[in-house]
């Protein structure tokens, strides 16, 4: 059967934003779904309101005009992502959830 593409305006998790952060790049993302979890606003990048072109334009202009800001956001992004989203941190978070789910409770 042919595939059907359904557009969405909600991202479950901003994986590409995490990938950019680990490479020391500042990011801009919409304030929807899991994206705000991946962007530390005004530290790793900017968030904008969905469908607000002026918000997005302003964020782009600020980053394009300020090399020091890009560098500051990028450096912070690298450490932020390592601290919150590294493989070891994610594995420990998953193990914690599994332990909670498999905990035997007295009846």
C-alpha positions as CSV (number, residue, x, y, z in Angstrom):
1,X,0.0,0.0,0.0
2,X,1.3,3.5,-0.7
3,X,2.4,5.4,2.3
4,X,0.4,8.3,3.6
5,X,2.2,11.4,4.9
6,X,0.4,13.3,7.6
7,X,1.8,16.7,8.5
8,X,2.1,17.4,12.2
9,X,2.9,20.5,14.2
10,X,3.9,18.6,17.3
11,X,7.3,17.0,17.8
12,X,7.4,14.2,20.3
13,X,11.0,15.0,21.2
14,X,13.5,17.3,19.6
15,X,16.2,14.8,18.8
16,X,17.8,17.0,16.1
17,X,18.0,19.8,18.7
18,X,19.9,17.5,21.0
19,X,22.2,16.5,18.1
20,X,22.9,20.2,17.4
21,X,23.6,20.9,21.0
22,X,26.2,18.1,21.4
23,X,28.0,19.6,18.4
24,X,28.0,23.0,20.2
25,X,25.4,24.7,17.9
26,X,22.7,27.0,19.2
27,X,19.1,26.1,18.2
28,X,15.7,27.6,17.5
29,X,12.6,25.6,18.1
30,X,8.9,26.0,18.4
31,X,7.3,25.9,21.8
32,X,5.4,22.6,21.1
33,X,5.5,19.0,22.1
34,X,8.9,17.9,23.5
35,X,10.9,20.7,21.9
36,X,10.9,22.9,25.0
37,X,12.5,19.9,26.9
38,X,15.4,20.0,24.5
39,X,15.9,23.7,24.5
40,X,17.0,25.6,27.6
41,X,15.5,29.0,26.6
42,X,18.0,31.8,26.3
43,X,20.8,29.5,27.3
44,X,21.1,26.9,24.4
45,X,18.9,28.8,22.0
46,X,15.5,30.4,21.5
47,X,11.9,29.1,21.5
48,X,9.2,30.7,19.5
49,X,5.4,30.5,19.5
50,X,4.1,28.2,16.8
51,X,2.9,29.9,13.7
52,X,4.3,33.2,14.9
53,X,6.5,34.3,12.1
54,X,7.7,37.5,13.8
55,X,8.9,35.4,16.8
56,X,10.8,33.1,14.6
57,X,12.3,35.9,12.5
58,X,13.4,37.7,15.7
59,X,15.1,34.6,17.0
60,X,16.9,34.0,13.7
61,X,18.0,37.7,13.4
62,X,19.4,37.7,16.9
63,X,21.5,34.6,16.3
64,X,22.7,35.7,12.8
65,X,23.7,39.1,14.1
66,X,25.6,38.0,17.2
67,X,28.6,35.6,16.8
68,X,29.4,35.9,20.6
69,X,25.8,34.8,21.4
70,X,26.0,31.9,19.0
71,X,29.3,30.8,20.7
72,X,27.9,31.3,24.2
73,X,24.7,29.3,23.4
74,X,26.7,26.6,21.6
75,X,29.1,26.1,24.5
76,X,26.3,25.9,27.0
77,X,24.3,23.6,24.8
78,X,27.2,21.1,24.6
79,X,27.5,20.8,28.4
80,X,23.7,20.9,28.9
81,X,23.2,18.0,26.5
82,X,26.0,16.0,28.0
83,X,24.5,16.5,31.5
84,X,20.9,15.7,30.6
85,X,20.9,13.5,27.5
86,X,24.1,11.5,27.4
87,X,23.7,7.7,26.8
88,X,24.6,7.0,30.5
89,X,22.1,9.5,31.8
90,X,19.4,8.3,29.5
91,X,20.1,4.6,30.4
92,X,20.0,5.4,34.1
93,X,16.6,7.3,33.6
94,X,15.3,4.3,31.8
95,X,16.5,1.9,34.5
96,X,14.8,4.0,37.1
97,X,11.5,3.8,35.2
98,X,11.8,0.0,34.8
99,X,12.6,-0.4,38.5
100,X,9.5,1.6,39.3
101,X,7.3,-0.4,36.9
102,X,8.6,-3.8,38.2
103,X,8.5,-3.0,41.9
104,X,6.6,-5.6,43.8
105,X,4.2,-4.0,46.2
106,X,2.7,-5.8,49.2
107,X,-0.9,-6.9,48.7
